[in-house]
């Protein structure tokens, strides 16, 4: 019930349309009693008493009552549908906004397809309930109570006899409700799994085909699709059993009317007109009860969907902004890590251990280490994608937690290791951080990133639309567009996460030349696997299993034994990539060198 009340609370945001829907519903219910009443007069007075002059007025009265009833039905449908659409519009916006506020830890485990299913399919099920089910449920209750009063007024004995059929019908409804709810929850889970597999395979179609795994993925989708079909069949089977059963039980009332009511008409205790009207009223009494099965069906779907949607909305972000957060108008670019420890949620292993590091304004800090050493995690703490479990990260002396998220992130330009481009013109991708930038500024950034010449060769130049995730561009071209996007932002802090990993040596040299000029006066954090890219850094930090193993300039690190010097010596002239194997060999050689030195001192 908590989910239902929470859903209904969204309707209260639109009191005018809610009021109009209620008025239309009440008018519709009221007019439902008029036609049977007129039918009684047609039979008992106009026909049986042969007062022919009343036939036309009564027939016109039926037409007028039906017209008014239809008008109220149309008004109720329009207002309730509008209410449902408005509520779902708000709910989708709320979900989308909330998804943007959730921390990266949430997306580390969430499936894209499942999230899409919740924003689209689940929300649509809630719309059907709010736009149609709620009003019809209220109408059914009012119609049932009003009809019951009229039936008691017409014939108490017959009404009490009809009520005998209600308990069996309510029992069937109760059993149906208890069985169908878990079925619908499982059905929504199956649909989310299906959407997730579909989205994942469409996004990774090139990987699937490159490894000739089409049949495997087809079989996997078939298995998930069959699970969804099987759950649908189970749900349909339950509905196919219960709905006819409810109709059969409700038809017992009609049989009782014909039997007991017919005897009363023959005995003169009841007129034929009242019997016909009574039978029509019973239809209005049992109709809402029969509809309850369909409404329960709709409500259970909406409740299952609502629980899934509210699970997302109730997920709180670990990255919270203080009410009195400081807005930095001008950022110098000083970044400091003080005794930072970090591990990912639901894990025991520390990814970063006791990291203390300071980059003054305008300095360039290079981070070097094997895969899993904590390089990317460390730089992800700067824009507060994550918060450290212990210690502090400061910007210009302020704890990041004391600053507004916008003032932190708007002053950081990032080129991530996994480049993401939107399906939009190249100029929009470059100007994503500065949508009002002029074309000349966009071109300057593209020239600095060594991508302008390529864009100029395209048929539509900067208006060329790249495919989803940058399909149509090579890996190096995508990274250069991403570099141009970061440079156009002109931030005081730059983060380059292996930004030259997908370019050839010549392109890397050109990019490095541009970066040398553009990093002047900016605090820069550089992650790379190539030592040639970090030789001129103000400080090189070697990370090993989440700890700082060495730090210093290129020349300083070469002068003393350690991992960095061993890597430098192990890398051949033709191989400048820092592989896991080379890093492991460098670690072992550094350890052996230290032990040899200790042994020599003891001797």
DRENRO-518152 format. One line per field, with one value per residue (C-alpha): residue number from 0; residue in three letters; x, y, z. Coordinates in steps of 0.2 Angstrom, whole numbers. Example, Ala and Ser with C-alpha at 12.3 -4.5 7.8 and 13.67 -1.06 7.14 Angstrom:
<rs>
num 0;1
residuo ALA;SER
c1 62;68
c2 -22;-5
c3 39;36
</rs>
This chain:
<rs>
num 0;1;2;3;4;5;6;7;8;9;10;11;12;13;14;15;16;17;18;19;20;21;22;23;24;25;26;27;28;29;30;31;32;33;34;35;36;37;38;39;40;41;42;43;44;45;46;47;48;49;50;51;52;53;54;55;56;57;58;59;60;61;62;63;64;65;66;67;68;69;70;71;72;73;74;75;76;77;78;79;80;81;82;83;84;85;86;87;88;89;90;91;92;93;94;95;96;97;98;99;100;101;102;103;104;105;106;107;108;109;110;111;112;113;114;115;116;117;118;119;120;121;122;123;124;125;126;127;128;129;130;131;132;133;134;135;136;137;138;139;140;141;142;143;144;145;146;147;148;149;150;151;152;153;154;155;156;157;158;159;160;161;162;163;164;165;166;167;168;169;170;171;172;173;174;175;176;177;178;179;180;181;182;183;184;185;186;187;188;189;190;191;192;193;194;195;196;197;198;199;200;201;202;203;204;205;206;207;208;209;210;211;212;213;214;215;216;217;218;219;220;221;222;223;224;225;226;227;228;229;230;231;232;233;234;235;236;237;238;239;240;241;242;243;244;245;246;247;248;249;250;251;252;253;254;255;256;257;258;259;260;261;262;263;264;265;266;267;268;269;270;271;272;273;274;275;276;277;278;279;280;281;282;283;284;285;286;287;288;289;290;291;292;293;294;295;296;297;298;299;300;301;302;303;304;305;306;307;308;309;310;311;312;313;314;315;316;317;318;319;320;321;322;323;324;325;326;327;328;329;330;331;332;333;334;335;336;337;338;339;340;341;342;343;344;345;346;347;348;349;350;351;352;353;354;355;356;357;358;359;360;361;362;363;364;365;366;367;368;369;370;371;372;373;374;375;376;377;378;379;380;381;382;383;384;385;386;387;388;389;390;391;392;393;394;395;396;397;398;399;400;401;402;403;404;405;406;407;408;409;410;411;412;413;414;415;416;417;418;419;420;421;422;423;424;425;426;427;428;429;430;431;432;433;434;435;436;437;438;439;440;441;442;443;444;445;446;447;448;449;450;451;452;453;454;455;456;457;458;459;460;461;462;463;464;465;466;467;468;469;470;471;472;473;474;475;476;477;478;479;480;481;482;483;484;485;486;487;488;489;490;491;492;493;494;495;496;497;498;499;500;501;502;503;504;505;506;507;508;509;510;511;512;513;514;515;516;517;518;519;520;521;522;523;524;525;526;527;528;529;530;531;532;533;534;535;536;537;538;539;540;541;542;543;544;545;546;547;548;549;550;551;552;553;554;555;556;557;558;559;560;561;562;563;564;565;566;567;568;569;570;571;572;573;574;575;576;577;578;579;580;581;582;583;584;585;586;587;588;589;590;591;592;593;594;595;596;597;598;599;600;601;602
residuo UNK;UNK;UNK;UNK;UNK;UNK;UNK;UNK;UNK;UNK;UNK;UNK;UNK;UNK;UNK;UNK;UNK;UNK;UNK;UNK;UNK;UNK;UNK;UNK;UNK;UNK;UNK;UNK;UNK;UNK;UNK;UNK;UNK;UNK;UNK;UNK;UNK;UNK;UNK;UNK;UNK;UNK;UNK;UNK;UNK;UNK;UNK;UNK;UNK;UNK;UNK;UNK;UNK;UNK;UNK;UNK;UNK;UNK;UNK;UNK;UNK;UNK;UNK;UNK;UNK;UNK;UNK;UNK;UNK;UNK;UNK;UNK;UNK;UNK;UNK;UNK;UNK;UNK;UNK;UNK;UNK;UNK;UNK;UNK;UNK;UNK;UNK;UNK;UNK;UNK;UNK;UNK;UNK;UNK;UNK;UNK;UNK;UNK;UNK;UNK;UNK;UNK;UNK;UNK;UNK;UNK;UNK;UNK;UNK;UNK;UNK;UNK;UNK;UNK;UNK;UNK;UNK;UNK;UNK;UNK;UNK;UNK;UNK;UNK;UNK;UNK;UNK;UNK;UNK;UNK;UNK;UNK;UNK;UNK;UNK;UNK;UNK;UNK;UNK;UNK;UNK;UNK;UNK;UNK;UNK;UNK;UNK;UNK;UNK;UNK;UNK;UNK;UNK;UNK;UNK;UNK;UNK;UNK;UNK;UNK;UNK;UNK;UNK;UNK;UNK;UNK;UNK;UNK;UNK;UNK;UNK;UNK;UNK;UNK;UNK;UNK;UNK;UNK;UNK;UNK;UNK;UNK;UNK;UNK;UNK;UNK;UNK;UNK;UNK;UNK;UNK;UNK;UNK;UNK;UNK;UNK;UNK;UNK;UNK;UNK;UNK;UNK;UNK;UNK;UNK;UNK;UNK;UNK;UNK;UNK;UNK;UNK;UNK;UNK;UNK;UNK;UNK;UNK;UNK;UNK;UNK;UNK;UNK;UNK;UNK;UNK;UNK;UNK;UNK;UNK;UNK;UNK;UNK;UNK;UNK;UNK;UNK;UNK;UNK;UNK;UNK;UNK;UNK;UNK;UNK;UNK;UNK;UNK;UNK;UNK;UNK;UNK;UNK;UNK;UNK;UNK;UNK;UNK;UNK;UNK;UNK;UNK;UNK;UNK;UNK;UNK;UNK;UNK;UNK;UNK;UNK;UNK;UNK;UNK;UNK;UNK;UNK;UNK;UNK;UNK;UNK;UNK;UNK;UNK;UNK;UNK;UNK;UNK;UNK;UNK;UNK;UNK;UNK;UNK;UNK;UNK;UNK;UNK;UNK;UNK;UNK;UNK;UNK;UNK;UNK;UNK;UNK;UNK;UNK;UNK;UNK;UNK;UNK;UNK;UNK;UNK;UNK;UNK;UNK;UNK;UNK;UNK;UNK;UNK;UNK;UNK;UNK;UNK;UNK;UNK;UNK;UNK;UNK;UNK;UNK;UNK;UNK;UNK;UNK;UNK;UNK;UNK;UNK;UNK;UNK;UNK;UNK;UNK;UNK;UNK;UNK;UNK;UNK;UNK;UNK;UNK;UNK;UNK;UNK;UNK;UNK;UNK;UNK;UNK;UNK;UNK;UNK;UNK;UNK;UNK;UNK;UNK;UNK;UNK;UNK;UNK;UNK;UNK;UNK;UNK;UNK;UNK;UNK;UNK;UNK;UNK;UNK;UNK;UNK;UNK;UNK;UNK;UNK;UNK;UNK;UNK;UNK;UNK;UNK;UNK;UNK;UNK;UNK;UNK;UNK;UNK;UNK;UNK;UNK;UNK;UNK;UNK;UNK;UNK;UNK;UNK;UNK;UNK;UNK;UNK;UNK;UNK;UNK;UNK;UNK;UNK;UNK;UNK;UNK;UNK;UNK;UNK;UNK;UNK;UNK;UNK;UNK;UNK;UNK;UNK;UNK;UNK;UNK;UNK;UNK;UNK;UNK;UNK;UNK;UNK;UNK;UNK;UNK;UNK;UNK;UNK;UNK;UNK;UNK;UNK;UNK;UNK;UNK;UNK;UNK;UNK;UNK;UNK;UNK;UNK;UNK;UNK;UNK;UNK;UNK;UNK;UNK;UNK;UNK;UNK;UNK;UNK;UNK;UNK;UNK;UNK;UNK;UNK;UNK;UNK;UNK;UNK;UNK;UNK;UNK;UNK;UNK;UNK;UNK;UNK;UNK;UNK;UNK;UNK;UNK;UNK;UNK;UNK;UNK;UNK;UNK;UNK;UNK;UNK;UNK;UNK;UNK;UNK;UNK;UNK;UNK;UNK;UNK;UNK;UNK;UNK;UNK;UNK;UNK;UNK;UNK;UNK;UNK;UNK;UNK;UNK;UNK;UNK;UNK;UNK;UNK;UNK;UNK;UNK;UNK;UNK;UNK;UNK;UNK;UNK;UNK;UNK;UNK;UNK;UNK;UNK;UNK;UNK;UNK;UNK;UNK;UNK;UNK;UNK;UNK;UNK;UNK;UNK;UNK;UNK;UNK;UNK;UNK;UNK;UNK;UNK;UNK;UNK;UNK;UNK;UNK;UNK;UNK;UNK;UNK;UNK;UNK;UNK;UNK;UNK;UNK;UNK;UNK;UNK;UNK;UNK;UNK;UNK;UNK;UNK;UNK;UNK;UNK
c1 0;15;19;1;0;16;10;-6;3;9;-9;-11;2;-12;-27;-37;-36;-39;-55;-62;-58;-68;-83;-84;-83;-97;-108;-104;-109;-125;-131;-128;-144;-155;-158;-164;-176;-183;-184;-195;-207;-207;-212;-224;-233;-230;-231;-242;-254;-253;-250;-242;-239;-226;-215;-207;-203;-196;-186;-179;-175;-165;-155;-152;-147;-135;-128;-125;-117;-106;-100;-95;-86;-77;-72;-67;-56;-48;-44;-38;-27;-20;-17;-7;3;8;13;23;31;36;42;53;61;64;71;83;88;91;101;113;115;120;138;149;148;130;134;148;135;119;115;111;97;89;89;81;68;63;63;52;42;40;35;22;14;12;5;-9;-13;-13;-22;-35;-35;-37;-52;-60;-57;-65;-80;-82;-83;-96;-106;-106;-112;-125;-132;-133;-144;-155;-157;-162;-175;-182;-183;-174;-177;-170;-155;-151;-152;-140;-128;-125;-115;-103;-92;-87;-83;-72;-63;-59;-53;-42;-34;-31;-23;-11;-5;-3;8;24;21;21;36;45;38;46;63;63;59;73;85;79;82;99;105;98;106;123;124;119;132;145;141;158;166;153;157;176;176;163;151;135;127;132;124;109;107;109;96;84;86;82;68;61;61;51;39;37;34;21;12;11;3;-9;-13;-18;-29;-37;-42;-48;-57;-69;-71;-76;-88;-96;-99;-106;-118;-126;-134;-143;-149;-156;-165;-174;-179;-184;-189;-199;-209;-212;-218;-230;-236;-239;-226;-216;-219;-211;-203;-195;-188;-180;-174;-168;-158;-150;-145;-138;-127;-120;-118;-108;-99;-88;-84;-79;-69;-60;-51;-44;-40;-31;-21;-17;-13;-2;8;9;15;28;34;33;43;57;56;56;71;81;73;77;95;105;121;136;143;132;134;133;119;132;144;157;157;174;174;192;202;221;223;232;227;232;229;231;233;220;213;200;191;176;159;156;175;188;203;210;213;223;233;239;242;249;253;252;252;255;246;253;263;262;261;263;256;264;260;253;235;226;239;226;230;213;205;216;212;193;194;198;181;173;167;171;175;190;186;200;209;205;207;209;207;215;216;197;191;182;167;165;164;149;150;148;162;174;169;168;186;192;195;196;201;196;205;188;183;164;157;139;129;130;140;158;157;144;155;170;160;150;158;156;140;141;159;161;167;183;187;181;193;208;205;204;220;229;223;229;212;207;215;205;189;192;192;175;160;151;167;163;144;148;138;148;139;134;150;160;157;165;181;197;202;216;203;191;204;210;191;190;207;200;184;194;205;191;184;201;201;214;216;218;217;224;220;231;225;238;236;227;238;253;270;269;252;258;273;261;249;263;269;252;250;266;260;242;247;257;249;238;239;240;238;245;242;252;260;274;289;293;276;281;300;296;284;287;284;282;273;275;260;262;247;239;254;267;282;293;291;303;308;313;332;330;321;335;348;342;337;319;305;306;324;322;307;317;332;320;311;319;321;307;295;289;273;273;266;261;275;288;281;282;300;305;297;307;323;321;318;333;343;338;342;359;363;358;368;383;381;380;396
c2 0;12;11;14;30;36;34;43;58;63;66;80;91;94;99;107;92;80;90;90;71;68;79;70;53;58;64;48;38;48;47;28;26;36;24;9;20;27;9;4;19;13;-5;-2;14;17;-1;-11;4;8;27;28;47;44;33;47;58;43;38;55;55;39;47;63;53;43;59;67;51;50;68;64;48;58;72;58;49;66;72;56;53;70;67;51;59;74;63;52;67;73;55;52;69;66;49;56;70;58;46;61;63;45;41;32;17;15;13;1;-12;-6;-13;0;-10;-13;6;10;-3;6;23;17;1;3;21;17;4;17;29;16;14;33;38;25;12;25;34;17;10;25;24;6;8;23;14;-2;7;18;3;-7;7;7;-12;-12;2;-8;-26;-30;-49;-51;-40;-50;-65;-57;-53;-71;-72;-58;-68;-82;-68;-58;-74;-78;-60;-62;-78;-70;-55;-65;-76;-63;-51;-61;-66;-48;-44;-59;-53;-36;-43;-54;-39;-30;-44;-45;-26;-27;-41;-32;-16;-24;-34;-19;-9;-23;-29;-26;-36;-50;-51;-49;-65;-74;-76;-72;-89;-89;-72;-77;-92;-82;-69;-84;-91;-74;-71;-89;-85;-69;-79;-93;-80;-71;-88;-92;-75;-77;-94;-87;-73;-86;-96;-83;-70;-83;-90;-73;-70;-87;-83;-66;-74;-83;-66;-66;-83;-79;-63;-74;-87;-77;-61;-70;-78;-61;-54;-69;-67;-48;-43;-34;-26;-32;-15;-15;-33;-27;-11;-22;-33;-18;-12;-28;-27;-11;-19;-34;-25;-16;-32;-40;-25;-27;-42;-31;-17;-28;-34;-17;-11;-26;-22;-4;-8;-20;-6;7;-3;-4;14;20;9;20;36;30;27;41;47;45;61;74;93;103;116;130;123;136;142;146;160;159;143;143;124;118;100;91;73;71;53;46;29;22;6;2;-1;-19;-24;-27;-23;-5;2;17;17;32;43;60;71;89;98;117;128;125;109;94;77;61;45;29;11;-6;-10;-10;1;14;28;31;29;43;55;51;58;75;79;69;55;46;52;44;33;41;57;73;79;98;111;128;123;119;101;96;91;110;115;114;100;112;124;109;100;115;119;102;96;78;66;49;33;27;40;44;54;58;55;73;85;85;104;99;86;98;112;100;109;126;125;144;143;151;140;149;144;126;126;132;118;106;112;111;93;89;84;100;94;78;87;98;83;78;82;92;98;102;98;80;69;55;39;32;32;40;26;32;39;29;27;40;52;50;54;69;76;72;82;96;96;97;111;121;121;130;124;127;109;96;77;66;48;39;51;46;27;26;36;33;39;54;59;58;69;82;81;82;98;105;100;107;124;122;115;130;138;124;110;94;76;64;45;37;20;29;36;48;57;61;65;84;82;92;76;58;47;28;19;0;-9;7;14;27;17;31;50;63;70;59;63;60;43;37;42;30;12;7;2;18;15;-3;0;13;0;-14;-5;-7;7;0;-4;11;3;-1;-18;-28;-40;-26;-18;-35;-38;-21;-23;-40;-32;-17;-28;-39;-23;-17;-34;-35;-17;-22;-38;-28;-16;-30;-38
c3 0;3;-15;-20;-9;-16;-33;-29;-21;-38;-44;-30;-40;-52;-42;-56;-68;-53;-48;-66;-67;-51;-57;-73;-64;-52;-66;-76;-61;-58;-76;-75;-64;-76;-91;-81;-71;-88;-94;-80;-85;-103;-99;-84;-90;-109;-114;-101;-98;-116;-114;-132;-130;-117;-128;-138;-123;-114;-129;-131;-112;-114;-129;-119;-103;-114;-122;-105;-99;-114;-112;-94;-100;-113;-100;-87;-100;-106;-88;-81;-97;-95;-77;-81;-94;-83;-69;-79;-87;-70;-65;-80;-77;-59;-63;-76;-65;-51;-62;-65;-47;-42;-39;-51;-39;-43;-62;-58;-55;-64;-81;-94;-102;-85;-81;-98;-95;-78;-86;-101;-98;-79;-80;-94;-83;-69;-82;-86;-68;-64;-79;-80;-66;-51;-59;-64;-47;-38;-51;-48;-29;-30;-43;-33;-17;-26;-36;-20;-12;-27;-27;-9;-12;-27;-18;-2;-3;-20;-16;-1;-12;-25;-11;-8;-24;-18;-5;-18;-30;-17;-12;-31;-32;-17;-23;-40;-32;-21;-35;-49;-39;-38;-56;-62;-52;-60;-77;-75;-70;-85;-96;-89;-92;-110;-112;-104;-116;-131;-127;-123;-139;-150;-141;-143;-160;-167;-153;-156;-175;-173;-162;-173;-158;-167;-164;-145;-143;-153;-142;-126;-132;-136;-119;-110;-123;-119;-100;-104;-115;-102;-88;-99;-103;-84;-81;-96;-89;-72;-80;-92;-77;-65;-77;-84;-66;-60;-74;-70;-52;-56;-68;-54;-49;-66;-64;-47;-54;-67;-55;-39;-48;-61;-47;-39;-56;-58;-40;-43;-30;-43;-60;-76;-78;-61;-65;-81;-72;-58;-70;-78;-61;-56;-71;-64;-47;-54;-68;-55;-46;-63;-67;-51;-58;-72;-61;-49;-64;-68;-51;-48;-63;-58;-40;-46;-58;-45;-33;-46;-50;-32;-28;-40;-33;-15;-19;-11;-18;-7;-16;-7;-8;8;10;13;-1;-6;-24;-30;-43;-47;-46;-45;-48;-32;-28;-13;-7;12;19;7;8;-4;-8;-19;-11;-5;-7;7;-3;-2;-19;-12;4;13;-2;1;-14;-18;-35;-34;-47;-64;-60;-70;-61;-70;-63;-68;-63;-69;-72;-55;-46;-43;-55;-63;-45;-39;-52;-51;-33;-40;-48;-34;-44;-28;-10;0;14;24;22;12;-6;-7;-21;-17;1;2;6;-10;2;6;-12;-23;-36;-51;-45;-44;-60;-71;-67;-72;-90;-92;-107;-101;-106;-113;-125;-127;-141;-143;-159;-164;-175;-172;-167;-154;-147;-145;-138;-126;-111;-119;-129;-133;-140;-157;-172;-172;-154;-159;-173;-162;-150;-164;-172;-155;-153;-171;-177;-188;-204;-203;-200;-214;-226;-221;-233;-220;-210;-192;-195;-199;-187;-179;-175;-158;-147;-161;-173;-190;-181;-177;-159;-161;-170;-156;-143;-152;-152;-133;-131;-141;-130;-114;-121;-127;-109;-104;-86;-73;-70;-83;-81;-95;-92;-105;-118;-131;-129;-146;-157;-167;-163;-175;-169;-151;-154;-162;-148;-135;-143;-142;-124;-119;-124;-118;-101;-97;-81;-78;-65;-75;-70;-83;-84;-97;-102;-111;-102;-116;-112;-94;-95;-93;-79;-63;-53;-57;-45;-47;-39;-35;-28;-22;-13;-19;-22;-29;-33;-41;-58;-72;-69;-50;-52;-64;-52;-38;-39;-40;-51;-62;-67;-70;-81;-91;-93;-97;-111;-128;-140;-151;-136;-126;-119;-101;-100;-85;-88;-89;-73;-64;-70;-65;-47;-45;-51;-40;-25;-29;-31;-13;-5;-14;-7;10;9;4;18;31;23
</rs>
